[in-house]
Amino acid sequence: MNSLEQAEDLKAFERRLTEYVSCLQPLLVICVSLLRLVSVILIVVSVCTATGAWNWLIDPDTQKVSFFSSLWNHPFFTISCITLIALFFAGIHKRVVAPSIIAARCRTVLAEYNMSCDDTGKLILKPRPNIQ
């Protein structure tokens, strides 16, 4: 295969990759705004849980009563902890990293061919290693 045919194949692959990524753009806009919302929710619930845990741990009555009575006396911590656990069981941590999965997988495959791609699907050709 000569270099002209290789260049045409690369251009066809790049066109297909950019077409695929551009088809995801409307979905990506929705996903990015949803991702920001999910991230904010996760951060807020985590901070509430940490604050509630601190208040729960420094309370002198915590050592004197049973575990469930202690949780009953600190509803802020209990509710935020249950919410955080429910969010993790719902898969919120997966949604935070989901948008970069396609680009990362393409980069992994393309690395074997001394190539990479940006977030829009444009190919990045890397220099060939010198083999002696």
Accessible surface in RSA format (square Angstrom, percent):
REM  Atomic radii and reference values for relative SASA: ProtOr
REM  Chains: A
REM  Algorithm: Lee & Richards
REM  Probe-radius: 1.40
REM  Slices: 20
REM RES _ NUM      All-atoms   Total-Side   Main-Chain    Non-polar    All polar
REM                ABS   REL    ABS   REL    ABS   REL    ABS   REL    ABS   REL
RES MET A   1   158.57  82.1  83.80  55.5  74.78 178.0  80.19  68.2  78.38 103.8
RES ASN A   2    87.81  60.6  75.88  73.3  11.94  28.7  41.46  99.8  46.35  44.8
RES SER A   3    88.21  74.5  78.67 105.0   9.54  22.0  44.00  93.7  44.20  61.9
RES LEU A   4   119.02  66.3 115.26  82.5   3.76   9.5 118.69  83.4   0.33   0.9
RES GLU A   5    83.33  47.8  82.08  62.1   1.25   3.0  27.95  54.1  55.38  45.2
RES GLN A   6    74.81  41.8  72.96  53.3   1.85   4.4  19.49  41.5  55.32  42.0
RES ALA A   7    40.70  37.4  36.83  56.8   3.87   8.8  40.01  56.4   0.69   1.8
RES GLU A   8    99.43  57.1  94.69  71.6   4.74  11.3  36.92  71.4  62.52  51.0
RES ASP A   9    75.51  52.9  69.75  69.4   5.76  13.6  25.89  60.9  49.61  49.5
RES LEU A  10    55.00  30.6  54.30  38.8   0.70   1.8  54.90  38.6   0.10   0.3
RES LYS A  11   125.83  61.4 124.72  76.5   1.12   2.7  68.89  62.0  56.94  60.7
RES ALA A  12    46.23  42.5  40.60  62.7   5.63  12.8  41.45  58.4   4.77  12.6
RES PHE A  13    89.25  44.7  83.46  51.7   5.79  15.1  88.59  53.7   0.66   1.9
RES GLU A  14    42.89  24.6  42.89  32.5   0.00   0.0   3.20   6.2  39.69  32.4
RES ARG A  15   151.60  63.7 147.75  75.3   3.85   9.2  74.26 101.5  77.34  46.9
RES ARG A  16   139.40  58.5 136.98  69.8   2.41   5.7  60.51  82.7  78.88  47.8
RES LEU A  17    16.80   9.4  14.16  10.1   2.64   6.6  16.58  11.6   0.22   0.6
RES THR A  18    30.01  21.3  28.31  28.7   1.70   4.1  16.55  22.2  13.46  20.3
RES GLU A  19    92.65  53.2  87.26  66.0   5.39  12.8  29.87  57.8  62.78  51.3
RES TYR A  20    98.86  46.2  98.05  55.8   0.81   2.1  64.87  48.8  33.99  41.9
RES VAL A  21    13.70   9.0  13.70  12.4   0.00   0.0  13.70  11.9   0.00   0.0
RES SER A  22    62.50  52.8  52.79  70.5   9.71  22.4  39.67  84.5  22.83  32.0
RES CYS A  23    90.97  68.8  65.24  72.8  25.73  60.5  28.48  72.2  62.49  67.4
RES LEU A  24    38.94  21.7  38.91  27.8   0.03   0.1  38.94  27.3   0.00   0.0
RES GLN A  25    70.69  39.5  70.63  51.6   0.07   0.2  33.68  71.7  37.01  28.1
RES PRO A  26    90.55  66.0  81.59  74.4   8.96  32.6  88.95  73.4   1.60   9.9
RES LEU A  27    99.51  55.4  96.54  69.1   2.97   7.5  98.29  69.0   1.22   3.3
RES LEU A  28    47.13  26.2  47.10  33.7   0.03   0.1  47.13  33.1   0.00   0.0
RES VAL A  29   102.69  67.6  97.67  88.4   5.02  12.1 101.00  87.8   1.69   4.6
RES ILE A  30   111.97  63.7 110.23  82.1   1.74   4.2 111.87  80.6   0.10   0.3
RES CYS A  31    41.33  31.3  39.08  43.6   2.25   5.3   6.22  15.8  35.11  37.9
RES VAL A  32    53.26  35.0  53.26  48.2   0.00   0.0  53.26  46.3   0.00   0.0
RES SER A  33    65.83  55.6  57.82  77.2   8.02  18.5  44.40  94.6  21.43  30.0
RES LEU A  34    78.27  43.6  74.80  53.5   3.46   8.7  78.16  54.9   0.10   0.3
RES LEU A  35    38.56  21.5  35.83  25.6   2.74   6.9  38.37  26.9   0.20   0.5
RES ARG A  36   161.52  67.8 158.47  80.8   3.04   7.2  57.70  78.9 103.82  62.9
RES LEU A  37   100.55  56.0  96.11  68.8   4.44  11.2  99.90  70.2   0.65   1.7
RES VAL A  38    13.57   8.9  13.57  12.3   0.00   0.0  13.57  11.8   0.00   0.0
RES SER A  39    30.27  25.6  29.06  38.8   1.21   2.8  23.05  49.1   7.22  10.1
RES VAL A  40    84.87  55.8  84.04  76.1   0.83   2.0  84.87  73.7   0.00   0.0
RES ILE A  41    68.79  39.1  66.33  49.4   2.45   5.9  68.79  49.5   0.00   0.0
RES LEU A  42    31.20  17.4  31.20  22.3   0.00   0.0  31.20  21.9   0.00   0.0
RES ILE A  43   108.48  61.7 106.14  79.1   2.34   5.6 108.45  78.1   0.03   0.1
RES VAL A  44    80.12  52.7  77.49  70.1   2.63   6.3  79.95  69.5   0.16   0.4
RES VAL A  45    19.03  12.5  18.45  16.7   0.59   1.4  19.03  16.5   0.00   0.0
RES SER A  46    44.05  37.2  39.07  52.1   4.98  11.5  29.27  62.3  14.78  20.7
RES VAL A  47    88.36  58.1  86.29  78.1   2.08   5.0  88.31  76.7   0.05   0.1
RES CYS A  48    36.40  27.5  35.12  39.2   1.28   3.0   3.93  10.0  32.46  35.0
RES THR A  49    17.59  12.5  17.59  17.8   0.00   0.0  17.59  23.6   0.00   0.0
RES ALA A  50    64.12  59.0  51.46  79.4  12.65  28.8  58.79  82.8   5.33  14.1
RES THR A  51    66.54  47.3  61.08  61.9   5.46  13.0  49.41  66.4  17.13  25.9
RES GLY A  52     1.90   2.3   0.00   N/A   1.90   2.3   1.44   4.0   0.46   1.0
RES ALA A  53    25.63  23.6  25.63  39.5   0.00   0.0  25.63  36.1   0.00   0.0
RES TRP A  54   160.44  64.4 158.46  76.7   1.99   4.7 142.06  75.7  18.38  29.8
RES ASN A  55    70.50  48.6  67.56  65.3   2.94   7.1  18.72  45.1  51.78  50.0
RES TRP A  56    40.33  16.2  40.33  19.5   0.00   0.0  40.33  21.5   0.00   0.0
RES LEU A  57   118.54  66.0  94.40  67.5  24.14  60.7  94.69  66.5  23.85  64.2
RES ILE A  58    98.94  56.3  73.44  54.7  25.49  61.4  80.45  57.9  18.49  50.2
RES ASP A  59    34.00  23.8  27.39  27.3   6.61  15.6   9.80  23.1  24.20  24.1
RES PRO A  60    94.68  69.0  81.92  74.7  12.76  46.4  92.31  76.2   2.37  14.7
RES ASP A  61    70.53  49.4  70.53  70.2   0.00   0.0   9.29  21.9  61.24  61.1
RES THR A  62    27.77  19.8  19.69  20.0   8.08  19.2  20.87  28.0   6.90  10.4
RES GLN A  63   170.98  95.6 134.13  98.0  36.85  87.7  44.95  95.7 126.03  95.6
RES LYS A  64   161.13  78.6 122.98  75.5  38.15  90.8  86.21  77.6  74.92  79.8
RES VAL A  65    58.47  38.5  39.96  36.2  18.51  44.6  47.38  41.2  11.09  30.1
RES SER A  66    68.46  57.8  51.20  68.3  17.26  39.8  54.41 115.9  14.05  19.7
RES PHE A  67   115.43  57.7 103.25  64.0  12.18  31.7 108.53  65.8   6.90  19.7
RES PHE A  68   158.04  79.1 153.28  94.9   4.76  12.4 153.72  93.2   4.33  12.4
RES SER A  69    48.00  40.6  42.34  56.5   5.67  13.1  17.23  36.7  30.77  43.1
RES SER A  70     2.07   1.7   1.28   1.7   0.79   1.8   2.00   4.3   0.06   0.1
RES LEU A  71    32.70  18.2  32.05  22.9   0.66   1.6  32.16  22.6   0.54   1.5
RES TRP A  72   213.66  85.7 198.45  96.1  15.20  35.7 173.72  92.6  39.93  64.8
RES ASN A  73    82.05  56.6  56.17  54.3  25.88  62.3  18.88  45.5  63.16  61.0
RES HIS A  74    31.47  17.2  28.47  19.8   2.99   7.7  19.91  20.5  11.56  13.5
RES PRO A  75    78.22  57.0  76.03  69.3   2.19   8.0  78.22  64.6   0.00   0.0
RES PHE A  76   109.11  54.6 102.16  63.3   6.95  18.1 107.81  65.4   1.30   3.7
RES PHE A  77    20.75  10.4  20.16  12.5   0.59   1.5  20.16  12.2   0.59   1.7
RES THR A  78    30.90  22.0  29.55  30.0   1.35   3.2  30.86  41.5   0.04   0.1
RES ILE A  79   114.73  65.3 113.50  84.6   1.23   3.0 114.54  82.5   0.19   0.5
RES SER A  80     9.99   8.4   6.35   8.5   3.64   8.4   9.80  20.9   0.19   0.3
RES CYS A  81    34.04  25.8  34.04  38.0   0.00   0.0   3.05   7.7  30.99  33.4
RES ILE A  82   108.43  61.7 107.14  79.8   1.28   3.1 107.81  77.6   0.62   1.7
RES THR A  83    51.78  36.8  48.38  49.0   3.40   8.1  36.30  48.8  15.48  23.4
RES LEU A  84    32.78  18.3  32.78  23.5   0.00   0.0  32.78  23.0   0.00   0.0
RES ILE A  85    88.77  50.5  86.72  64.6   2.05   4.9  88.64  63.8   0.13   0.4
RES ALA A  86    55.53  51.1  46.16  71.2   9.37  21.3  51.47  72.5   4.06  10.8
RES LEU A  87    36.46  20.3  36.19  25.9   0.27   0.7  36.44  25.6   0.03   0.1
RES PHE A  88    88.17  44.1  81.77  50.6   6.40  16.7  82.21  49.8   5.96  17.1
RES PHE A  89   177.26  88.7 144.76  89.7  32.50  84.6 147.56  89.5  29.70  85.0
RES ALA A  90    75.14  69.1  42.76  66.0  32.38  73.7  55.51  78.2  19.63  52.0
RES GLY A  91    12.03  14.8   0.00   N/A  12.03  14.8  10.90  29.9   1.13   2.5
RES ILE A  92    10.82   6.2   9.36   7.0   1.46   3.5  10.63   7.7   0.18   0.5
RES HIS A  93    77.34  42.3  70.42  48.9   6.92  17.7  54.36  56.0  22.99  26.7
RES LYS A  94   138.25  67.4 135.78  83.3   2.47   5.9  80.25  72.2  58.00  61.8
RES ARG A  95   133.24  55.9 128.60  65.6   4.64  11.0  33.88  46.3  99.36  60.2
RES VAL A  96    50.15  33.0  41.32  37.4   8.84  21.3  41.32  35.9   8.84  24.0
RES VAL A  97    90.57  59.6  85.82  77.7   4.75  11.4  90.19  78.4   0.39   1.0
RES ALA A  98    46.84  43.1  38.43  59.3   8.40  19.1  38.47  54.2   8.36  22.2
RES PRO A  99    49.19  35.9  23.54  21.5  25.65  93.2  32.10  26.5  17.09 106.2
RES SER A 100    67.73  57.2  62.92  84.0   4.81  11.1  46.64  99.3  21.09  29.5
RES ILE A 101    67.27  38.3  64.77  48.3   2.50   6.0  67.27  48.4   0.00   0.0
RES ILE A 102    67.22  38.3  65.48  48.8   1.74   4.2  66.92  48.2   0.30   0.8
RES ALA A 103    17.69  16.3  13.24  20.4   4.45  10.1  16.55  23.3   1.13   3.0
RES ALA A 104    47.71  43.9  44.37  68.5   3.34   7.6  46.48  65.5   1.24   3.3
RES ARG A 105   164.57  69.1 161.68  82.4   2.89   6.9  58.60  80.1 105.98  64.2
RES CYS A 106    29.61  22.4  24.44  27.3   5.17  12.2   5.80  14.7  23.81  25.7
RES ARG A 107    81.27  34.1  78.30  39.9   2.97   7.1  37.96  51.9  43.31  26.2
RES THR A 108    95.51  67.9  85.86  87.0   9.65  23.0  68.40  91.9  27.11  41.0
RES VAL A 109    90.93  59.8  89.72  81.2   1.21   2.9  90.93  79.0   0.01   0.0
RES LEU A 110     7.92   4.4   7.92   5.7   0.00   0.0   7.92   5.6   0.00   0.0
RES ALA A 111    55.12  50.7  40.22  62.1  14.89  33.9  41.30  58.2  13.82  36.6
RES GLU A 112   144.05  82.7 106.25  80.4  37.81  90.0  42.71  82.6 101.34  82.7
RES TYR A 113   142.03  66.3 121.18  68.9  20.85  54.3  83.80  63.0  58.23  71.8
RES ASN A 114    51.02  35.2  49.27  47.6   1.75   4.2   5.09  12.3  45.92  44.4
RES MET A 115    20.34  10.5  20.34  13.5   0.00   0.0  19.29  16.4   1.05   1.4
RES SER A 116    15.50  13.1  15.50  20.7   0.00   0.0   5.43  11.6  10.08  14.1
RES CYS A 117     4.16   3.1   2.69   3.0   1.47   3.4   0.00   0.0   4.16   4.5
RES ASP A 118    53.90  37.8  48.52  48.3   5.37  12.7  27.33  64.3  26.57  26.5
RES ASP A 119   105.16  73.7  90.33  89.9  14.83  35.1  33.61  79.1  71.55  71.4
RES THR A 120    75.55  53.7  72.06  73.1   3.49   8.3  69.14  92.9   6.41   9.7
RES GLY A 121     1.15   1.4   0.00   N/A   1.15   1.4   1.05   2.9   0.10   0.2
RES LYS A 122   109.55  53.4 109.55  67.2   0.00   0.0  60.91  54.8  48.64  51.8
RES LEU A 123    26.32  14.7   7.51   5.4  18.81  47.3   7.51   5.3  18.81  50.6
RES ILE A 124    83.31  47.4  79.99  59.6   3.31   8.0  83.31  60.0   0.00   0.0
RES LEU A 125   115.47  64.3  88.60  63.4  26.87  67.5  88.60  62.2  26.87  72.3
RES LYS A 126   100.66  49.1  89.02  54.6  11.64  27.7  50.86  45.8  49.80  53.0
RES PRO A 127   123.49  90.0 101.26  92.3  22.23  80.8 112.93  93.2  10.56  65.6
RES ARG A 128   193.82  81.4 177.01  90.2  16.81  40.0  63.11  86.2 130.71  79.2
RES PRO A 129    85.66  62.4  67.25  61.3  18.40  66.9  78.05  64.4   7.61  47.3
RES ASN A 130   140.80  97.1 108.94 105.3  31.85  76.7  23.54  56.6 117.26 113.3
RES ILE A 131   161.10  91.7 125.57  93.5  35.53  85.6 129.11  93.0  31.99  86.8
RES GLN A 132   211.05 118.0 137.19 100.3  73.86 175.9  80.34 171.0 130.71  99.1
END  Absolute sums over single chains surface
CHAIN  1 A    10100.1       8996.7       1103.5       6920.7       3179.5
END  Absolute sums over all chains
TOTAL         10100.1       8996.7       1103.5       6920.7       3179.5
